[in-house]
Amino acid sequence: KTSALSQVEESIYTTVWPYLDSCVIQVRNLAAKIVAQFWPLNMEILVENILSSLGNTNLLHSNLMVLQTITSNSTALPEETDLIIQHLSKILPATECYMIKTVVVQIFLNIGQNLDTSEVSISPERPQPGIHLYLEKTCHTENTQSTDTIKENLRSDDIQLVSRSLDIISKSSLQDDQVEDLIEVTSDLLSSPIPVVLSKSLNFLNLQQVTKVINSNPESALDILEALKSCPEIPSLSISLAKMQLTASCLNALLIQDDWAWFFGDTSEYVSVFVECSENIYNMAHPNQLEDSRLTACSSLVAMLPSFNIRKLRGKMTPILQYGVINCLNAAILLLQDEDVDVRNAATLFASQLKRSSLLPQNCDISSSLGLEAVILFALDELTEVIEMFVPVSSILNAPSTISSNATSSVGKKQQLFKRGDGINVYEEPVFMLYTYDHVIRMYCEKVGQLDLIVDYKSVLAKADEVISSYEEHKEQALYKPSYFDLTEYEKLTRLSVLLKLLPQENVCKQPPSEEIQQQLNILQQKISAFMHDY
């Protein structure tokens, strides 16, 4: 039987052949690929081998893998195609192994034939290995169904049929008019109490091709937002994240319309929906959330991007809407500092596509560091009415309220170099970030415009003087040293130092400090810097 092979090829062929019956699937896959390269016989003998191995699942799987490899590497002759169709179609109902069913479907795809899988029953109560691969393959053979047929299937009471139809449309390349038809019927499924149906419906509506249609058709966005109101509260994180992303996409579709102000009037319900969605994004961006949550927060920010870039926020949006945008940008600041590189990259994609200040490089991708600057400059330029809520500004402006005047507050506490515990971002560098915030704010005020911060100079001076007096009082006893070496205390002192140095800067405050106050600010800042440099 191996007369067509050379001596070396025959040696390889006969050595590998016994491994087709291995109980290890990876071994069978490799053996089948090798045998397929040296198969010296005609297709009829291979089909006979397949049929004769019906009682041996492992060998049947390997023989089918040989045929799959052969049909993927070369075009089958018409008589070979007829032979495969005649005999292999019998295997599908004769086996319960979905790994084998998947290979049979792939063979038919390789020879350009569709295999009727309607008679194959799938029991969700008894999940089998490979069932998801099988469903994915069969979706490709069924995506030729008409839109009307799929819509009818989606309205069926048969959960299995609905789930299968959702898989088909999620993996199919659809025209815009088909997507528009399917959005309506899929939106109705958002009220389904069945988790698998609800999850797959949300996943379909979050597809890029669906988002594109929603952006051009605000009526669809309104329908989906209305349907989300009746969406059951199922204790599933993936469903909650999908709902958040879908809400963000729909809100963006309304905000990019020319008549966006009509949707977001003072008494509009969509204002509260926008703010709530922005708060959810911010909460999901926190380091104590799972990576999937933080990545979905990034995806939701990207979904909002067109509205941020198209709309003029300053002087056009109401303060409550600007508050929602601030939540999104605060989330971006957190995500750009995330300890996971995938999350940082996803957040950098958002920052790179955000409307960019002229102070930064144009028409190119930017790093996470420049992405951070891009987000800060965008907020400083567009959101002056609520800028005090922006983390880079509030973390400096609120310095007096975050620092204790008791220099001995950390004495006796266990000191450690790094923060530890659940939800702690070990990648975070708070002191470096403070200096970054300070640098960008200064750059904006020097080269772009007025920040108009409202500052109570007397309160700042009193608090700074109180802190310095407390440190000087305990200097002889050296009791302040343990407190100083605590990272949190050092960060707080840095905040106060940065604030004292920033306030005299031109264009920072709405009411600039008098010369006398400037002198006091400079003296106090120099004293705090001395404390920080002594140790």
N, C-alpha and C positions, 0 to 999 in steps of 0.2 A: 504493500500500500504506500510505501514511502519512496518508491523508485524514482519519483520526480525530484527528489531532494538530493543535495550533495551529501557527502559523508558527514561533514560538520553540521549541516542543517538537520540531518536525520538524527544525529546524536543529541542535539538540543531538543528536537521534537519529542523523541522517545523519553528523554529525561524529565521533561516538564509534564508530559501527558498524565502521569499518576496524580499530580497535584490538582487536577480538575475536580477531584472528589473530596478535596479538603473541607474540613468543617469551619475553617477560618475564611471569612468572606474576602479579606484583603488578599489572601493567598490565591483564592479562586479567580479573583479579578485579574491579578497579574499573570497567572497561568493561562487564562483564556486569551489575554492579549498576545502572549508569546505564541501560543498554538495557532492563533489566527494568522500570524505572520508567515507561518510555515505550512499552512494547510494545503496538502497536495491533492486532495480528492475533490470530487464535484459536489455541487450543492445538494444533490439528492441524497448522498450518503450522510451529509451533516444533518439534514432534516430527519433521516431515519434514526440517527444517533439521538437526536432530541426527543423523538417520540418514544424510543425504547427506554429512555431514562426517566419517564414520567413517574415511576415509583421511587426515584432517588432525587430528593429535592436539591441537594447540593450539586450533584452531577447535572441535573436538568438546568440549574442556574448557570453553571459553567458553559455548557454546550450552547445555551442561548447567548451568553456573553461572547462566545466565539463568533456566532452568526451576526451579532450586533456590530462587532468590530469589523468584520468583513464587509458588511453592507454600508458601514459608515466610511470605509476607505475606498470602496469601488462601487460602481453602478451595477446593479443586478440586471441580468438579461431578462427579457420578457418571460421566457419559460421558467426562469428561476423565481421571478416575482409571482407567477401563478402558483408555483409549488409552495411558496411561503404562505400565500394567502389561503390556499386550500387546507394546509395542515396546521399552521400555527394558530389560526383563529379558534381551534378546538381547545387550546391550552388554557386560555383565559378563564373559562368557566370550570375547568377541571382542576384548578389549584386554588388554594386559599392563601398562598404566599404572595404578598404584594410586591416583594422584591422581584419575583419572577414576572408578575403581571406588568411591572414597570418596564422590564427589559423587552417583553413582547410588544408593548405599545411603541417603544423607541425603535424597534426593528421595522415596524410598519411605517413609522415616520421616515425612517431612512430610505425606504423604497418608494416613498411618495404616496402612501395609501393611508386612509383613515380607517381605524378599527372601531367597530360598533361595541361600545362598552356599556350600553344602556341596560343590558341584562345582568351586569355584575352588581351584586348587592354589596353595600358597604354598611357595616354595623358600627355606629359610633360608640355603642356600649362596649364593644370588644376591639379596641384599637390594636392594630397589628404593626409589626416592624415594616417600615417602608411605605406606609399608607399615604403619607404626605407627599412623597416622591411620586407615587402613582397618581394622586389627585392632580399634582402639578402637570404631569405628562398628559393626562386625559383632558385637562383644560385646553391644551393646544389643539387637540383633535375635535373639540366641541365649540371653538370660538367662531365657527362659521354660522352659528345659529343667528337668526334674525333678531333685531332689537325687540320686536314685538313678542317673539317667543321668550326671550330672556325676561322681559318685563312681566309677562304672564307667570313665568316660573318664580320670579321674585315675590309675586303676590300670593303664591301658593301657601297652603297650610302645612305642607311637607317641609319640615325644618331642614332635612337633608338636602332637598332639592334647592331650597333658598340658599343654603350655605354653599352648595356646589356652583350655583349661578353667580354668586358673589365672587367666588374664586375665578370663574371664567372671565368676568368683566374686569377684574383687577389685573389680570395678566394679558388682556387683549389690547391691541392697538385700535382705538376707536376714533371715529370722526367727531368733530365738535357737536354736530347736531345729534349724534347718537348719545354722546355724553350728557347733553342737555336733557334728552328724554329720560335717561337713566337716573339723573340727579333727583328728579321728582319722586320716582318710586323708591329709590334708596333712602331718601329723606324720611319717607313714611316708616321705614324700618328702624329709625332711631328711637321709636317708642317701644321696641321689642324688649321683653324681659329676658329673652334668651341671650346669654352673654356672647356666645359664638356669633350669632347673627348681628348683634349690636357692634361687636368688635370689628367684624369684617365690613360692615356698612361704613363705619367711621374710617377704616383704612382706605376704602375705595374713595370716599369723599375727600380724603387728604392726599390723593394722588396728584402729581404735578399737572397732568392733562386735565383733571377736574378743576384744579385751582385756576388754571388758565381760563376755563369757561366761566367760572364763578366771577373772576375779575372783570370779564366783559359783559356780565349779565347780573346786575345787582338784585334783580327779582329772585334769582336762585339763592343768593346770599341771604336775603330776607326770609325766604322759605326755610332754609336750613336753620337759621337762628331761631325761628319760631318752633321748628321741630325739636331743637335741642332743649326747649323748655320742658317738653314732656318726656325727655330722656330719663329713664329710671336710674336711681342712684345704686349702681352695682359696685360692691367693694372690690374693685379691680383697678390697680394702678395704671395698667396699659390703657384701659378704657378712659380713665380720667385724663391721661396725657393726650390721647387722641382727641378728646372733646376740646381740650384747651387749644390744641393746634388748629382744629377746624374752626373754632370760634375766632381765633386770630386771623385766619384766612378770610372769613366772611366779613369781619370788621374792616379789614384792609380793602376788600372789594367795595364797601360803602364809602370809605374815606377817599378813594382815588377818583370817585365820580365828580363831575363838575358841580353837581348840586349836593355835595357832601354835607353842607351846613344844614340842609333840610332834615337829614337823618339824625343829626347831632345837635338839635336845638336844646334850649335850656330845660325843657320839660320832656325831652325824648328819653325813652327807656334804654336806648342804645348807649347813652352816655354812661349809665351805671354798668352796663354789660362790658363796655370798653375798660372802665376802671377795674372792675372785678377780674377781667381777663389779665390785665397788666399786673395785678397783685398776685394772681396765680403764677404767672411767668416768673415774677421776682421770687416767690416762695420756692418754686421748683429749681431756681438757679443757685440756691444756697448749698454750701459744701456738705451739709448733713443729709442731702438728698442723694438717691442712687444715681449712678452715671446715666442711666436711661432717662431719668427725669431731667437732668441737666442738659443732656443732648436735645431733648424735646423742647426745652426752654430756648435753646439756640435755634431750633427749627421754627419755633413760633415767632422769634424775633425776625428771622429772615422772611417769614410770611408777612410781617408788618412793614418790611422795608420800603416797598413802593409808595406807601402813604407817607412815610417819613421823608422820602426824597422828593415827592411831588408837591405836597402841601407846604405852604408857608405857615409855620407854627406861630411865630412871634407876631402878636397883635391880631391874629386871625382866630386862633383856637381859644376857647374859654379856659380859664385857669383849671377847672376840674378835668378837662381833656388833657391839658398840659401835664397835670399831675399823673395821668395814666402814662404819658410818654416818658416822664421822669422815672416811673417805676421800671419801664422797659430798659431805659439806659442804665439805671442802677443795676439791673440784672446783667446787662452786658459787661459792666465794670467787674462784677463778681466772676462772671464766666471767663473773662480774659485773664483772670488770675488763677483759674482752676488748676488743681494739681494733676489732672488727667490731660494728656496732650491732645487726645481726640476732641475733648470739650473745648480746649483753648483754640484749636484749629477751627472748629465750627463757629466759635464766637468771633474769631479773627475774620472769617468769611463775611459775617454780618458787618463788622467794622470796616472792612475793605470796600464793601459795596455801599456803605452809608454816604450820603452827600458830604463831600470832603472839603475841609477848609483850605483856602489858598495858601496857608502856612505850611501845608504838608505836600509831599510829592503827589503829582497828579497822574491819572491814567495808568496805574500799575497796582499790583497786589502789594500789600504792606504787611509788616511783621506784627506780632501781638503787641509789642511795645508801641509801635506807631498806631496800631489799631486803638489802643487805650487813649492815645492823644487825640485821635480822630473823633472818638465818642465824646470826650470831654469838650473839645472845641465846638462840636455840633450843639451840645447842650448849652454852652455859654452863649452861643450866637442866637439860638432859636427859642430858648426857654427862660428868658430873664425874669418873667413874672413869678416863676416858682423855683428859681435857681437855688434858693436856700434849702430845698429838699434834695438836691443833687448830692450824692455821697462825697465826691471830691471837694465840694464846697462846704457841706455841713461838717465833715470830719475835721476841717480846719476851723471853721467859724464857731463851732460848739466846743472848742478846746477847753475854755474855762470851766464848763459844767462837767467835764469828764475827769478832771484831775483833783486829787485830794490834797489838802494843804498839810496833812499829817505825814511828815517825812518818815515816821517810824511805822507806818501802816503795814509794811511788808516784813518787819523784823520778826524772826522766828518762823517765817514761812519757808517751806522747802523750795529751793531755787533749782531751776533746770534750764538748759540751753534752748530746748524746743518745746513748743506746746504739744500736749498729748490729750487724747480723748476722742470720743465719737463726734463726727461732724467738724473736726479740725482740719483745715487746709494746710498741710505741711509745706506746700509750695508758696504760700502767702508770704510776702515781705512787706509788712505794714509801714515800716519806717521809710523804705525806699519808695513806696507808693505815695507817702505824704510829700516827699521831695518832688516826685513826679507831678502830683497835683499842683504844688506850688509853682513849679517851672511852667506848666501849661497855662495856668491862670495869669501869671506874670506876662508870658508871651502874648496872650490874647489882649490883655489890657494895654500893653505897650504898642501893639501893631494893628489892633482891630477896633475895639470900642470899649464903652463904659459897662462895668458890671453892676453898679448901683446897689451894692450891699448895704444893708442898714445895720449899723453897729452901735452898741452902747459902750462908748470908750471908757466911761467911768467904771463900769462893771468889769471890763477886761483889765484895766489897770489895777483895780482893787484886788482882783483874784490873783493876778501875776505877782503883785507885791506881797500878798499873803503867803503864796507858795514859796517865794524866795526867802521871806523872813523865817518861815518854818525850817527850811533847809539850813540857813545860817545859824539858827538857834541851836541845832543839834550837831553843828559841824565839829565842835571840840570833842564831843563824845563819839564821833564817827558812827552815830546810829543811822545816818542816812545812807551809808554805803550799801547795806543789803537791799534797801529799797531802790537805790539807784540801779543796782545790777539786775533787778527784776525787769524783764523785757517790757511788760505792760507799763511800768512806771517810766521807762525810757521813752516809750512810744508817746506817752502823755506829755512828757516834757518836750519832745520834738514837736508835737502839735502846737503847744503853747509858743514855742520859739518861732515856728513858721508863721503863726498868726501875728505875733508882734512885729515880725519883719515884713509881713505882707500888707498890713493895714496902712502904712504911710505911702504905699505904692500908688502912683497916679492912676486914676480911672477905676480903682477897686471899690471905693466906698461912695455912696450917694452923696454923703456930706463929708468931705475930706477933713482929716484931723487938723487942729490948729498947730502952730509951730511949737507951742508949749507941750501939747499932747504928743507930738512927734518925738520931741526930745525925751519925754518920759518912756515912750514905747521903745526907743533905741537903747536907753540905759537898762531897762528891764530885760530886753532881749540879750544884751551883752552879758548880763549877770547869769541868765539861764544858760547861755552858750558856754560860759566859764565852768559852770557845774558839769555840763556834759563833756567838756574837753579835759577836765582834771582827771578823769578816771577812764 
